[in-house]
Amino acid sequence: MKIKEDEKILDEIIEEYNKDPEGWKVSGSRKGSRLDFYITKKGKFWQLKSEIINPYKKIGDGGKIK
């Protein structure tokens, strides 16, 4: 899995979703200021991890497993 900034992973997910919006599954969890999201679509899996710094800023990264 290649790690990228969460914004780049989100752009990739949105592009795939716009091509075929059916059959997506999303799961997420929150522990304190940390957010984890797991997104699947037909054998593809994305993982996003974010940390909320303040109400206006977050940092995060993620990756895709084929």
N, C-alpha and C positions, 0 to 999 in steps of 0.2 A: 504494500500500500504506500503510495506517495502522499506525504503530508503537504497540504496546501492551506493557505489562509481560508477561514470559513466563508468569506465573501465569494471567493473563487469557486468553492464547492457549491455554494448556494446558486450561483449563476449556472453551473453545470446541471444541477438538479432542476432548476426552472426550465432550462432549455429542453431537457429530456421530458419533463412534464408537459410542456407545450406541444411536443410531438405526439404524445400518447398519454392523456390524463387518466386513463382507467387502470385500476389495479394497484394503486400505491398504498403502502402501509407506513405509518409513522408512529414511533414510540419515543417517549422522552421522560427524563427524570430531572429533578432539581435537588441539590444538596447544598444548602447555604446559598452562596452566590454563584455556584457552578451549575451549568446547564449541560445536559447530554441529550443528543437526539440520534436516533437510529432510523434510517429511511431505507425501505426496500422496494424494488420493482423488478419482477421477472428475472430473478437470479442476480441482480445487482444490489449492492449494499453500500450505503454511505454512513459514516459516523462523523458527527460534529460535536465538538466540545468547546464550550464558551465559559468565560469567567466575567461576571459583571463587576466592573471597576467602580462605577458610580452610576446614577440614573441616566447619564448621557453617553457613557462609554463602556464598551466591552472589548475583550480580546478573545480570539478563538482560532481553532484550526480544525482540520478534518481530513478525511480521505475516502477513497472509493475502493472497494474490493469487487472485482469482476467475477 
